[in-house]
């Protein structure tokens, strides 16, 4: 991930945390890797949360396929004090919002929808940059294989 895009992601996550009046917001990839977080992150084991969330999404994808659905893009777990809203972003990311009675499911869903669009745009930028970078590396490696002897033979 590029530093500039990471800062954009963190800013979007921070804004969601404030706008949704949540306790914690995490962004995780589908492999269970923690990408970014905002809020009371020190109160939660981010590594465990990331891997368990990815497992939860994978299991739910299996359930969806069993009943003929492509996926369930939003999951919600309601507890006595805290609630977890999980949504899939750009088919590869998992956005986790943990909130309590200071917020509401409706507010969280509204803010997550806006944030998901912003995150999708950032990840499109990342993919485009990665593609350009890979093409540049391929060109460089092609020229790296040319030796001084090859150049001398070419220009004789």
Helices and strands as residue ranges (DSSP letters): H 3-19, E 24-29, E 34-39, G 41-43, H 46-66, E 74-78, E 83-89, E 93-99, H 105-144, H 148-155
